[in-house]
Amino acid sequence: MRDFKKYDVWRLSHDLCLDIYRITDSFPASEKYQLISQMQRAAYSIPSNFSEGCGRDSDRDFNRFIQIALGSAHELEYFFILARDLSFIDDKNFDILTFNVNEIKKKLFNLSKRLKVPVEKN
């Protein structure tokens, strides 16, 4: 069993999740059940799916959860674009958040590649 807290990608995604909760606190109240909720769910889906995957027995199962986390990271990146275009976040925060989520995406992608077992031909 893997200890998810030892992975840099988990720590980075947890920190990003905390940032999302802080940033969405300043969004309009009318977005509480729309964009705020969606952004927060996508943000906590990254470290939570990674954590769940760490508890799985096989690399294949772990990789499946990494793929789910990666999908959530892509979704969150789109929400940054939407939030910026709606003027809920400024360009500086947009750039920081986008950089951070792309670092997470790179780490998840690279870990996923390392977990894939080559298929043997008979």
C-alpha positions as CSV (number, residue, x, y, z in Angstrom):
1,M,0.0,0.0,0.0
2,R,1.3,3.5,-0.9
3,D,1.3,6.5,1.4
4,F,-0.4,9.2,-0.6
5,K,1.1,11.9,1.7
6,K,4.6,11.1,0.5
7,Y,3.8,12.1,-3.1
8,D,4.6,15.6,-4.2
9,V,1.6,15.6,-6.5
10,W,-0.7,14.9,-3.6
11,R,0.7,17.8,-1.6
12,L,0.5,20.2,-4.6
13,S,-3.1,19.2,-5.4
14,H,-4.1,19.5,-1.7
15,D,-2.6,23.0,-1.6
16,L,-4.4,23.9,-4.9
17,C,-7.6,22.7,-3.3
18,L,-7.1,25.0,-0.3
19,D,-6.4,27.9,-2.7
20,I,-9.7,27.2,-4.6
21,Y,-11.7,27.3,-1.4
22,R,-10.1,30.6,-0.5
23,I,-10.5,32.1,-3.9
24,T,-14.1,31.0,-4.5
25,D,-15.0,32.6,-1.1
26,S,-14.9,35.9,-3.0
27,F,-17.2,34.8,-5.9
28,P,-20.7,36.2,-6.1
29,A,-23.2,34.4,-3.8
30,S,-25.3,33.6,-6.9
31,E,-22.6,31.2,-7.9
32,K,-22.7,29.1,-4.7
33,Y,-24.5,26.2,-6.3
34,Q,-23.0,26.6,-9.8
35,L,-19.4,27.5,-10.5
36,I,-18.2,27.6,-6.8
37,S,-19.5,24.1,-6.2
38,Q,-18.2,22.8,-9.5
39,M,-14.7,24.3,-8.9
40,Q,-14.5,23.0,-5.4
41,R,-15.6,19.5,-6.4
42,A,-13.1,19.4,-9.2
43,A,-10.4,20.7,-6.9
44,Y,-10.9,18.1,-4.1
45,S,-11.4,15.3,-6.6
46,I,-7.7,15.5,-7.6
47,P,-6.1,14.7,-4.2
48,S,-9.0,12.5,-3.0
49,N,-8.9,10.3,-6.1
50,F,-5.1,10.1,-5.9
51,S,-5.4,9.1,-2.2
52,E,-8.0,6.5,-3.0
53,G,-5.8,5.1,-5.8
54,C,-2.9,4.8,-3.4
55,G,-4.9,2.3,-1.4
56,R,-5.4,0.0,-4.3
57,D,-3.5,-3.3,-4.7
58,S,-2.3,-3.0,-8.3
59,D,-0.6,-0.4,-10.4
60,R,-3.4,-0.8,-12.9
61,D,-6.0,0.2,-10.3
62,F,-3.8,3.0,-9.0
63,N,-3.4,4.3,-12.6
64,R,-7.2,4.3,-13.1
65,F,-7.6,6.7,-10.1
66,I,-4.7,8.8,-11.4
67,Q,-6.6,9.1,-14.7
68,I,-9.7,10.3,-12.8
69,A,-7.6,12.9,-11.0
70,L,-6.1,14.0,-14.2
71,G,-9.6,14.5,-15.7
72,S,-10.5,16.6,-12.7
73,A,-7.4,18.7,-13.2
74,H,-8.4,19.4,-16.8
75,E,-11.9,20.3,-15.7
76,L,-10.5,22.7,-13.1
77,E,-8.3,24.4,-15.6
78,Y,-11.4,25.1,-17.7
79,F,-13.1,26.6,-14.7
80,F,-10.2,29.0,-14.3
81,I,-10.7,30.2,-17.8
82,L,-14.4,30.6,-17.2
83,A,-13.9,32.4,-13.8
84,R,-11.4,34.8,-15.4
85,D,-13.7,35.5,-18.3
86,L,-16.6,36.2,-15.9
87,S,-14.2,38.6,-14.0
88,F,-14.4,36.5,-10.8
89,I,-10.6,36.1,-10.8
90,D,-8.0,38.5,-12.0
91,D,-5.2,37.7,-14.5
92,K,-2.6,37.3,-11.8
93,N,-4.6,34.7,-9.9
94,F,-5.5,33.0,-13.2
95,D,-1.8,32.7,-14.2
96,I,-0.9,31.3,-10.8
97,L,-3.7,28.8,-10.7
98,T,-3.2,27.7,-14.3
99,F,0.5,27.2,-13.7
100,N,-0.2,25.2,-10.5
101,V,-2.8,22.9,-12.1
102,N,-0.5,22.3,-15.1
103,E,2.3,21.3,-12.8
104,I,-0.1,18.8,-11.2
105,K,-1.2,17.5,-14.6
106,K,2.4,16.9,-15.7
107,K,3.2,15.0,-12.5
108,L,0.0,12.9,-12.8
109,F,0.7,12.2,-16.5
110,N,4.3,11.2,-15.8
111,L,3.4,8.9,-12.9
112,S,0.7,7.3,-15.1
113,K,3.3,6.6,-17.8
114,R,5.6,5.0,-15.3
115,L,2.8,2.7,-14.0
116,K,1.8,1.4,-17.4
117,V,3.0,-2.1,-17.9
118,P,4.1,-2.9,-21.5
119,V,1.9,-5.4,-23.2
120,E,3.7,-8.7,-24.1
121,K,3.2,-10.2,-27.5
122,N,2.9,-14.0,-27.7
